[in-house]
Amino acid sequence: MVKLTINNRQIEAEEGTTILEAARQNNIHIPTLCYLKDLTGTGACRVCQVEVKGARSLCAACVYPVSEGMVVETNSQKALEARKTVVELIVSNHSKNCLQCVRNNNCELQTLAAQVGIREDAFKGAHTKPSFDDASYGIVRDTSKCVLCGRCVAACEKIQGLGILNYINRGFKTTVGPVFDKSLRDVNCMQCGQCINVCPVGALHEKEEIHDVIQALNDPNKHVIVQTAPAVRAGLGEEFGMPIGTRVTGKMVTALKLMGFDRVYDTNYAADLTIMEEGYEFLHRIKTGGTLPMITSCSPGWINYAETEYPDLLDHLSSCKSPHMMFGAILKSYYAQTKGIDPKDIYVVSVMPCVAKKGESSRQENIHDGLKDVDAVLTTRELGRMIKMFGIDFADLIDSDFDQDMFGEYSGAGVIFGTSGGVMEAALRTVADVLEKKDLQNVDYKAVRGVEGLKEATVELAGMEIHVAVAHSMSIAKPLLEDIRAGRSKYHFIEIMGCPGGCINGGGMPIVKASIRNSSINYKQKRAEALYEEDSQCKVRKSHENTQIQELYKNFLQEPNSELAHHLLHTHYTKKERFR
């Protein structure tokens, strides 16, 4: 430990700690823009400049280490003037069309400009030539708003190990984008959206489909059905100022009904259906010597990654569609037949925590007879904006239940799909009962839970040792994939999610403020706890015990992995070129 003084306060900090870390540990605020804990710390933006006694110039607090006897002033006249000038220079090259920006009132640059006292455009002149890319299904890139903080570059490299984003050109011409400033559509972008989650401004955002949905709602010939993913209920409240981890299921349903959707269903039902198909697929592979380890397929970001980076391992992926795509297929077949509605008149909207699902809904494999299984995908953020657009006072809403006809029941296993390890745990609950041929009472497989790092477990079932692993983000998954490629994997079943923490931290979830990301608050864990709490309260906690799932098989699909089930609920994957 070393002793130092910051703003006339004597404090202690561990040797090697930066000035910024030491200050925050002692509730001393130093503004930042490029810095995110455990992701970036390059001193690129220079917003965090402070005055250190004896130093020849101002120092970037996020990279400057503390030392014994150091004296620091974070708000000296020199530091304040320099900080304001830096922000003025950043603002001068910014598009400043705030009212048109998706991040208006939730923009770190706006907040910072107000904090340092910027009231006018101090430096007027030429702007760096911008790029605008909205060619991909999920992500829009607008460099006119980019502040060159490097967060997206770090996220793509450190979280996913891809590194498709980097600095282009030098000096005043510098921008951030893929190689040769290509579209995100034309490179090996997995569309996970983690770059969006860390962007402090609106330079990266999801491609909006709000107005497509509103148009469908106003079409008298359309029967509009909405389904919501399990993670959405654990994050939507944040769009309305509620604490992280607030579960808002009932209010969300009420809001959707007020907006005029003809049916409001929970994707948890389809998660139970996915477990039936995926669980029995795994059992079939075990019994027949099929390709192992089998890897889950419900994360479209992971699928995009596999098709470009590991096409030789595609046989290891489950052939199951993701839950919301399964639901769309059932709604336009079984539901349409039962209700006497022409499938072309059914418009299915999925509210997802994921950006990659926008592209998933447009894959050719998910289009039958010219009809998409799912017509539109809204992120959790988009739903929040849509509720505000409709003038709904979300916080004041009463709770409502999902529509109960045909698809209203779901198990706790379906709920936990929204967090890393949830798919594995849900599958084990069903697979264990089938192999042991009895109703097992212990359904909590806590070894595969958690939002940090790789999880692995060995489960003994019917005299067999089943080795499983859970990975979230490609940087964690890659060693597992390399082991499979090398023929040395010990696992039978692997869950891979594209986003760190799983869907509760998907690229379409509410933007978590940098101040929270840089604190000790584990926002991913708080969201996950909301789902595990709901799971524990469910009367039915196993997918195969969902009576409406049982009815679906009895009346329509016949049995898991049947010919009809494969036609509607399963898909295939193909090698994709890394660059076009």
ZAVO-855108 format. One line per 10 residues: number of its first residue (from 1); their letters; for each residue x, y, z of C-alpha. Coordinates in nm, 3 decimals, padded with zeros to 5 digits. Layout:
N
NUM) A) X:Y:Z | ...
//
This chain:
580
1) MVKLTINNRQ) 00.000:00.000:00.000 | 00.114:00.352:-00.077 | -00.003:00.680:00.074 | -00.101:00.971:-00.149 | -00.310:01.288:-00.145 | -00.597:01.360:-00.383 | -00.774:01.694:-00.354 | -00.622:01.750:-00.010 | -00.747:01.410:00.112 | -00.492:01.160:00.235
11) IEAEEGTTIL) -00.575:00.810:00.109 | -00.411:00.472:00.066 | -00.406:00.258:-00.245 | -00.242:-00.063:-00.352 | 00.084:-00.022:-00.539 | 00.026:-00.039:-00.915 | -00.324:00.106:-00.888 | -00.396:00.392:-01.126 | -00.493:00.737:-01.002 | -00.843:00.683:-01.143
21) EAARQNNIHI) -00.887:00.354:-00.957 | -00.755:00.500:-00.633 | -00.987:00.799:-00.663 | -01.293:00.585:-00.730 | -01.213:00.356:-00.440 | -01.240:00.666:-00.223 | -01.551:00.818:-00.387 | -01.357:01.089:-00.567 | -01.504:01.150:-00.911 | -01.284:01.197:-01.218
31) PTLCYLKDLT) -01.470:01.225:-01.550 | -01.386:00.974:-01.822 | -01.505:00.888:-02.171 | -01.293:00.611:-02.322 | -01.237:00.416:-01.998 | -01.429:00.100:-01.908 | -01.310:-00.122:-01.626 | -01.154:-00.451:-01.745 | -01.195:-00.345:-02.107 | -01.015:-00.022:-02.189
41) GTGACRVCQV) -00.752:00.185:-02.014 | -00.547:00.353:-02.284 | -00.573:00.722:-02.198 | -00.695:00.781:-02.553 | -00.951:01.055:-02.491 | -00.754:01.254:-02.226 | -01.076:01.356:-02.051 | -00.947:01.221:-01.720 | -00.645:01.453:-01.708 | -00.535:01.554:-01.360
51) EVKGARSLCA) -00.252:01.762:-01.219 | 00.022:01.569:-01.039 | 00.264:01.773:-00.832 | 00.611:01.757:-00.987 | 00.494:01.618:-01.321 | 00.592:01.816:-01.632 | 00.240:01.804:-01.776 | -00.110:01.688:-01.696 | -00.149:01.312:-01.658 | -00.422:01.073:-01.777
61) ACVYPVSEGM) -00.558:00.931:-01.451 | -00.674:00.604:-01.609 | -00.318:00.494:-01.694 | -00.097:00.683:-01.448 | 00.005:00.465:-01.148 | 00.003:00.595:-00.792 | 00.325:00.629:-00.595 | 00.425:00.701:-00.236 | 00.371:01.065:-00.139 | 00.199:01.158:-00.467
71) VVETNSQKAL) -00.009:01.475:-00.459 | -00.295:01.497:-00.709 | -00.540:01.773:-00.796 | -00.832:01.657:-01.008 | -01.006:01.995:-01.026 | -00.725:02.248:-01.045 | -00.777:02.536:-01.289 | -00.525:02.381:-01.527 | -00.698:02.041:-01.519 | -01.048:02.185:-01.556
81) EARKTVVELI) -00.951:02.406:-01.852 | -00.769:02.122:-02.027 | -01.060:01.884:-01.969 | -01.308:02.133:-02.111 | -01.090:02.196:-02.416 | -01.058:01.823:-02.484 | -01.436:01.776:-02.471 | -01.488:02.086:-02.690 | -01.254:01.936:-02.950 | -01.442:01.604:-02.940
91) VSNHSKNCLQ) -01.775:01.784:-02.972 | -01.644:01.991:-03.264 | -01.609:01.678:-03.480 | -01.943:01.531:-03.365 | -02.261:01.547:-03.575 | -02.461:01.700:-03.287 | -02.800:01.598:-03.431 | -02.905:01.493:-03.083 | -03.281:01.502:-03.137 | -03.248:01.248:-03.419
101) CVRNNNCELQ) -03.013:01.023:-03.223 | -03.119:00.697:-03.062 | -02.900:00.780:-02.762 | -03.049:01.123:-02.693 | -03.070:01.172:-02.314 | -02.866:00.854:-02.266 | -02.541:00.975:-02.418 | -02.215:00.995:-02.227 | -02.089:01.280:-02.445 | -02.403:01.485:-02.373
111) TLAAQVGIRE) -02.362:01.424:-02.002 | -01.992:01.503:-02.008 | -02.040:01.823:-02.210 | -02.294:01.946:-01.955 | -02.065:01.846:-01.670 | -01.764:02.044:-01.795 | -01.981:02.345:-01.880 | -01.995:02.343:-02.262 | -02.272:02.569:-02.390 | -02.156:02.648:-02.744
121) DAFKGAHTKP) -01.958:02.506:-03.034 | -01.613:02.646:-02.956 | -01.429:02.506:-03.258 | -01.611:02.532:-03.589 | -01.467:02.396:-03.912 | -01.434:02.085:-04.125 | -01.549:01.744:-04.001 | -01.384:01.409:-04.060 | -01.546:01.245:-04.362 | -01.806:01.009:-04.212
131) SFDDASYGIV) -01.915:00.657:-04.305 | -02.271:00.534:-04.268 | -02.341:00.160:-04.282 | -02.688:00.014:-04.237 | -02.646:-00.279:-04.478 | -02.632:-00.551:-04.213 | -02.951:-00.688:-04.063 | -02.878:-00.584:-03.707 | -02.619:-00.307:-03.657 | -02.601:00.049:-03.789
141) RDTSKCVLCG) -02.261:00.225:-03.787 | -02.248:00.604:-03.811 | -01.895:00.743:-03.776 | -02.021:01.103:-03.778 | -02.102:01.039:-03.411 | -01.789:00.837:-03.329 | -01.562:00.986:-03.060 | -01.270:00.747:-03.128 | -01.284:00.613:-02.772 | -01.184:00.262:-02.884
151) RCVAACEKIQ) -01.437:00.082:-02.665 | -01.594:-00.105:-02.957 | -01.248:-00.204:-03.080 | -01.163:-00.346:-02.737 | -01.499:-00.524:-02.699 | -01.469:-00.700:-03.034 | -01.113:-00.805:-02.961 | -01.127:-00.891:-02.591 | -01.484:-01.023:-02.555 | -01.522:-01.205:-02.885
161) GLGILNYINR) -01.161:-01.244:-02.999 | -01.259:-01.127:-03.347 | -01.106:-00.783:-03.380 | -01.305:-00.683:-03.688 | -01.314:-00.319:-03.575 | -01.008:-00.099:-03.565 | -00.879:00.247:-03.638 | -00.866:00.344:-04.004 | -00.633:00.620:-04.138 | -00.445:00.868:-03.924
171) GFKTTVGPVF) -00.477:01.216:-03.780 | -00.787:01.414:-03.874 | -00.894:01.136:-04.116 | -00.912:00.870:-03.844 | -01.232:00.667:-03.820 | -01.325:00.331:-03.668 | -01.460:00.042:-03.873 | -01.393:-00.292:-04.040 | -01.099:-00.345:-04.275 | -01.106:-00.114:-04.579
181) DKSLRDVNCM) -01.414:00.050:-04.422 | -01.625:-00.243:-04.542 | -01.982:-00.292:-04.427 | -02.039:-00.504:-04.118 | -02.245:-00.722:-04.352 | -01.935:-00.806:-04.556 | -01.694:-00.912:-04.281 | -01.700:-01.184:-04.017 | -01.909:-00.981:-03.773 | -02.121:-01.211:-03.555
191) QCGQCINVCP) -02.373:-00.928:-03.495 | -02.360:-00.984:-03.118 | -02.400:-00.612:-03.050 | -02.148:-00.595:-02.767 | -01.993:-00.302:-02.953 | -02.328:-00.123:-02.920 | -02.342:-00.192:-02.547 | -02.007:-00.021:-02.483 | -02.040:00.270:-02.730 | -02.079:00.592:-02.526
201) VGALHEKEEI) -02.269:00.770:-02.805 | -02.491:00.676:-03.100 | -02.216:00.573:-03.339 | -02.337:00.214:-03.314 | -02.697:00.108:-03.263 | -02.946:-00.158:-03.366 | -03.145:-00.126:-03.689 | -03.490:-00.018:-03.575 | -03.805:-00.206:-03.673 | -04.048:-00.010:-03.453
211) HDVIQALNDP) -04.232:00.153:-03.742 | -04.271:-00.179:-03.926 | -04.444:-00.315:-03.615 | -04.664:-00.006:-03.579 | -04.765:-00.040:-03.943 | -04.865:-00.403:-03.883 | -05.063:-00.307:-03.571 | -05.259:-00.058:-03.780 | -05.331:-00.305:-04.061 | -05.683:-00.446:-04.005
221) NKHVIVQTAP) -05.594:-00.752:-04.211 | -05.304:-00.852:-03.985 | -05.331:-01.073:-03.678 | -05.031:-00.944:-03.483 | -04.874:-01.169:-03.221 | -04.589:-01.065:-02.994 | -04.360:-01.294:-02.794 | -04.107:-01.182:-02.532 | -03.781:-01.354:-02.445 | -03.711:-01.441:-02.079
231) AVRAGLGEEF) -03.427:-01.189:-02.041 | -03.645:-00.896:-02.149 | -03.842:-00.898:-01.822 | -03.516:-00.864:-01.629 | -03.397:-00.557:-01.818 | -03.691:-00.361:-01.957 | -03.752:-00.177:-01.629 | -03.411:-00.010:-01.664 | -03.546:00.181:-01.965 | -03.785:00.349:-01.719
241) GMPIGTRVTG) -03.538:00.422:-01.441 | -03.605:00.110:-01.234 | -03.318:-00.061:-01.047 | -03.114:-00.321:-01.234 | -03.262:-00.666:-01.179 | -03.622:-00.547:-01.140 | -03.852:-00.810:-01.290 | -04.132:-00.635:-01.478 | -04.313:-00.927:-01.644 | -04.668:-00.818:-01.560
251) KMVTALKLMG) -04.619:-00.451:-01.650 | -04.457:-00.551:-01.978 | -04.756:-00.768:-02.071 | -04.998:-00.488:-01.983 | -04.804:-00.242:-02.199 | -04.806:-00.480:-02.497 | -05.180:-00.534:-02.465 | -05.237:-00.159:-02.447 | -05.041:-00.120:-02.769 | -05.291:-00.341:-02.948
261) FDRVYDTNYA) -05.123:-00.677:-03.005 | -05.382:-00.948:-03.074 | -05.194:-01.205:-02.866 | -04.916:-01.162:-02.611 | -04.718:-01.481:-02.550 | -04.404:-01.574:-02.360 | -04.110:-01.720:-02.551 | -04.058:-01.934:-02.241 | -04.320:-02.169:-02.388 | -04.100:-02.211:-02.694
271) ADLTIMEEGY) -03.795:-02.253:-02.471 | -03.969:-02.557:-02.323 | -04.034:-02.677:-02.677 | -03.668:-02.626:-02.764 | -03.562:-02.838:-02.468 | -03.791:-03.119:-02.583 | -03.636:-03.117:-02.929 | -03.279:-03.049:-02.820 | -03.290:-03.283:-02.522 | -03.419:-03.573:-02.730
281) EFLHRIKTGG) -03.169:-03.492:-03.004 | -02.891:-03.520:-02.745 | -03.032:-03.849:-02.616 | -03.047:-03.982:-02.972 | -02.682:-03.890:-03.029 | -02.583:-04.058:-02.703 | -02.769:-04.378:-02.790 | -02.667:-04.402:-03.155 | -02.309:-04.280:-03.140 | -02.389:-03.949:-03.305
291) TLPMITSCSP) -02.155:-03.650:-03.326 | -02.042:-03.538:-02.981 | -02.007:-03.307:-02.809 | -02.338:-03.160:-02.915 | -02.341:-02.781:-02.893 | -02.647:-02.564:-02.834 | -02.779:-02.358:-03.125 | -03.013:-02.099:-02.971 | -02.766:-01.807:-02.987 | -02.762:-01.666:-03.343
301) GWINYAETEY) -02.447:-01.465:-03.270 | -02.269:-01.790:-03.188 | -02.413:-01.950:-03.504 | -02.277:-01.663:-03.716 | -01.938:-01.711:-03.554 | -01.939:-02.088:-03.607 | -02.031:-02.058:-03.975 | -01.734:-01.829:-04.046 | -01.469:-01.932:-03.792 | -01.536:-02.305:-03.731
311) PDLLDHLSSC) -01.731:-02.438:-04.032 | -01.562:-02.776:-03.987 | -01.747:-02.816:-03.654 | -02.100:-02.742:-03.778 | -02.200:-03.109:-03.737 | -02.155:-03.065:-03.364 | -02.430:-02.802:-03.347 | -02.781:-02.902:-03.250 | -03.012:-02.877:-03.549 | -03.277:-02.701:-03.337
321) KSPHMMFGAI) -03.391:-02.353:-03.425 | -03.380:-02.098:-03.146 | -03.695:-02.072:-02.930 | -03.846:-01.762:-03.090 | -03.802:-01.908:-03.439 | -03.968:-02.233:-03.326 | -04.255:-02.030:-03.185 | -04.295:-01.839:-03.511 | -04.312:-02.167:-03.704 | -04.575:-02.307:-03.467
331) LKSYYAQTKG) -04.781:-01.988:-03.480 | -04.793:-01.998:-03.859 | -04.884:-02.368:-03.871 | -05.057:-02.522:-03.566 | -05.198:-02.192:-03.434 | -05.311:-02.079:-03.779 | -05.487:-02.412:-03.842 | -05.652:-02.416:-03.501 | -05.774:-02.055:-03.523 | -05.866:-02.072:-03.892
341) IDPKDIYVVS) -05.634:-01.786:-03.989 | -05.438:-01.772:-04.314 | -05.067:-01.783:-04.218 | -04.995:-01.488:-04.449 | -05.222:-01.276:-04.230 | -05.028:-01.360:-03.913 | -04.754:-01.112:-03.824 | -04.514:-01.238:-03.556 | -04.308:-00.993:-03.352 | -04.028:-01.113:-03.125
351) VMPCVAKKGE) -03.900:-00.891:-02.844 | -03.547:-01.009:-02.783 | -03.239:-00.910:-02.582 | -03.038:-00.978:-02.896 | -02.935:-00.789:-03.210 | -02.827:-01.101:-03.401 | -03.184:-01.232:-03.395 | -03.277:-00.961:-03.645 | -03.058:-01.136:-03.899 | -03.169:-01.479:-03.783
361) SSRQENIHDG) -03.530:-01.403:-03.874 | -03.424:-01.332:-04.232 | -03.218:-01.649:-04.290 | -03.347:-01.850:-04.586 | -03.368:-02.157:-04.362 | -03.633:-01.976:-04.156 | -03.857:-01.886:-04.450 | -04.124:-02.134:-04.561 | -04.352:-02.092:-04.861 | -04.240:-01.732:-04.886
371) LKDVDAVLTT) -04.333:-01.656:-04.524 | -04.082:-01.573:-04.251 | -04.126:-01.763:-03.924 | -04.079:-01.428:-03.746 | -04.163:-01.104:-03.924 | -03.998:-00.845:-03.699 | -03.753:-00.845:-03.409 | -03.746:-00.564:-03.153 | -03.468:-00.534:-02.899 | -03.547:-00.467:-02.533
381) RELGRMIKMF) -03.435:-00.108:-02.596 | -03.671:-00.074:-02.893 | -03.964:-00.198:-02.687 | -03.879:00.063:-02.424 | -03.879:00.337:-02.688 | -04.204:00.207:-02.837 | -04.381:00.209:-02.499 | -04.273:00.572:-02.451 | -04.386:00.653:-02.805 | -04.734:00.524:-02.717
391) GIDFADLIDS) -04.744:00.753:-02.413 | -04.774:00.466:-02.166 | -04.676:00.537:-01.803 | -04.491:00.210:-01.755 | -04.408:00.245:-01.386 | -04.775:00.301:-01.301 | -04.909:-00.003:-01.490 | -05.085:-00.290:-01.316 | -04.966:-00.644:-01.380 | -05.130:-00.864:-01.642
401) DFDQDMFGEY) -05.082:-01.228:-01.741 | -04.971:-01.355:-02.079 | -05.255:-01.490:-02.295 | -05.328:-01.841:-02.175 | -05.486:-02.001:-02.483 | -05.270:-02.276:-02.633 | -04.930:-02.133:-02.535 | -04.976:-01.966:-02.197 | -04.796:-02.223:-01.981 | -04.421:-02.235:-01.928
411) SGAGVIFGTS) -04.179:-02.395:-01.687 | -03.901:-02.253:-01.475 | -03.663:-02.426:-01.713 | -03.787:-02.198:-01.989 | -03.731:-01.888:-01.776 | -03.362:-01.951:-01.712 | -03.287:-01.971:-02.084 | -03.210:-01.602:-02.049 | -02.887:-01.646:-01.855 | -02.562:-01.828:-01.917
421) GGVMEAALRT) -02.596:-02.192:-01.809 | -02.975:-02.179:-01.823 | -03.011:-02.382:-02.143 | -02.778:-02.648:-02.008 | -02.960:-02.667:-01.675 | -03.300:-02.680:-01.847 | -03.181:-02.961:-02.074 | -03.035:-03.158:-01.785 | -03.365:-03.143:-01.596 | -03.541:-03.320:-01.884
431) VADVLEKKDL) -03.258:-03.550:-01.993 | -03.208:-03.667:-01.634 | -03.574:-03.766:-01.596 | -03.575:-03.952:-01.928 | -03.255:-04.144:-01.858 | -03.340:-04.222:-01.496 | -03.702:-04.296:-01.592 | -03.837:-04.114:-01.288 | -03.937:-03.772:-01.163 | -03.616:-03.644:-01.002
441) QNVDYKAVRG) -03.669:-03.387:-00.729 | -03.328:-03.218:-00.742 | -03.357:-02.982:-01.038 | -03.100:-02.718:-00.942 | -02.775:-02.779:-01.131 | -02.584:-02.494:-00.969 | -02.247:-02.602:-01.107 | -02.342:-02.458:-01.447 | -02.469:-02.128:-01.308 | -02.281:-01.800:-01.298
451) VEGLKEATVE) -02.218:-01.504:-01.527 | -01.838:-01.512:-01.522 | -01.592:-01.753:-01.682 | -01.616:-02.111:-01.807 | -01.836:-02.353:-01.612 | -01.812:-02.730:-01.631 | -01.972:-03.021:-01.452 | -01.998:-03.398:-01.454 | -02.345:-03.540:-01.401 | -02.403:-03.911:-01.335
461) LAGMEIHVAV) -02.724:-04.029:-01.500 | -02.842:-04.390:-01.538 | -02.490:-04.513:-01.475 | -02.336:-04.277:-01.731 | -02.107:-03.985:-01.663 | -02.219:-03.689:-01.871 | -01.954:-03.418:-01.903 | -02.091:-03.073:-01.979 | -01.949:-02.723:-02.022 | -02.094:-02.374:-02.046
471) AHSMSIAKPL) -01.922:-02.086:-02.229 | -02.043:-01.734:-02.299 | -01.856:-01.506:-02.541 | -01.622:-01.640:-02.804 | -01.305:-01.564:-02.611 | -01.421:-01.822:-02.354 | -01.562:-02.063:-02.612 | -01.260:-02.071:-02.842 | -01.042:-02.307:-02.631 | -01.334:-02.553:-02.616
481) LEDIRAGRSK) -01.372:-02.537:-02.992 | -01.000:-02.585:-03.047 | -01.012:-02.896:-02.828 | -01.298:-03.037:-03.035 | -01.108:-02.960:-03.355 | -00.802:-03.137:-03.214 | -01.007:-03.440:-03.109 | -00.933:-03.407:-02.738 | -01.265:-03.274:-02.601 | -01.395:-03.468:-02.300
491) YHFIEIMGCP) -01.743:-03.317:-02.313 | -02.073:-03.465:-02.428 | -02.279:-03.145:-02.428 | -02.169:-02.780:-02.448 | -02.375:-02.464:-02.416 | -02.235:-02.163:-02.600 | -02.387:-01.817:-02.583 | -02.262:-01.530:-02.794 | -02.274:-01.266:-02.520 | -02.090:-01.259:-02.185
501) GGCINGGGMP) -02.341:-01.360:-01.918 | -02.585:-01.488:-02.180 | -02.900:-01.312:-02.299 | -02.928:-01.097:-01.987 | -02.629:-00.908:-02.131 | -02.733:-00.934:-02.495 | -02.654:-00.665:-02.749 | -03.016:-00.546:-02.741 | -03.048:-00.500:-02.366 | -03.060:-00.156:-02.198
511) IVKASIRNSS) -02.730:00.033:-02.208 | -02.561:00.012:-01.870 | -02.404:00.340:-01.770 | -02.026:00.352:-01.757 | -02.044:00.458:-01.392 | -02.214:00.127:-01.311 | -01.984:-00.079:-01.532 | -01.686:00.082:-01.359 | -01.825:00.016:-01.011 | -01.845:-00.301:-00.802
521) INYKQKRAEA) -02.206:-00.360:-00.910 | -02.245:-00.688:-01.101 | -02.532:-00.588:-01.326 | -02.526:-00.920:-01.512 | -02.569:-01.113:-01.189 | -02.857:-00.891:-01.077 | -03.044:-00.955:-01.401 | -02.972:-01.328:-01.378 | -03.102:-01.342:-01.021 | -03.436:-01.203:-01.140
531) LYEEDSQCKV) -03.473:-01.505:-01.369 | -03.362:-01.764:-01.112 | -03.609:-01.612:-00.866 | -03.894:-01.661:-01.113 | -03.776:-02.015:-01.185 | -03.785:-02.103:-00.815 | -04.142:-01.976:-00.791 | -04.276:-02.175:-01.087 | -04.497:-02.475:-01.002 | -04.358:-02.659:-01.306
541) RKSHENTQIQ) -03.980:-02.647:-01.339 | -03.919:-02.905:-01.611 | -03.995:-02.849:-01.978 | -04.143:-03.193:-02.040 | -04.399:-03.136:-01.763 | -04.551:-02.836:-01.944 | -04.903:-02.967:-02.020 | -04.950:-02.738:-02.321 | -04.626:-02.872:-02.469 | -04.762:-03.221:-02.415
551) ELYKNFLQEP) -05.082:-03.120:-02.597 | -04.880:-02.977:-02.886 | -04.713:-03.314:-02.941 | -05.034:-03.509:-02.892 | -05.241:-03.296:-03.128 | -04.984:-03.189:-03.385 | -04.615:-03.285:-03.368 | -04.668:-03.645:-03.247 | -04.331:-03.681:-03.071 | -03.998:-03.500:-03.026
561) NSELAHHLLH) -03.780:-03.511:-03.337 | -04.068:-03.639:-03.551 | -04.068:-03.575:-03.925 | -04.304:-03.278:-03.883 | -04.100:-03.145:-03.592 | -03.786:-03.159:-03.804 | -03.959:-02.979:-04.089 | -04.084:-02.694:-03.869 | -03.845:-02.673:-03.575 | -03.505:-02.778:-03.704
571) THYTKKERFR) -03.261:-02.617:-03.944 | -02.912:-02.654:-04.089 | -02.596:-02.447:-04.105 | -02.353:-02.372:-04.386 | -02.002:-02.240:-04.418 | -01.991:-01.865:-04.474 | -01.705:-01.667:-04.625 | -01.523:-01.452:-04.370 | -01.499:-01.161:-04.614 | -01.704:-01.072:-04.921
//
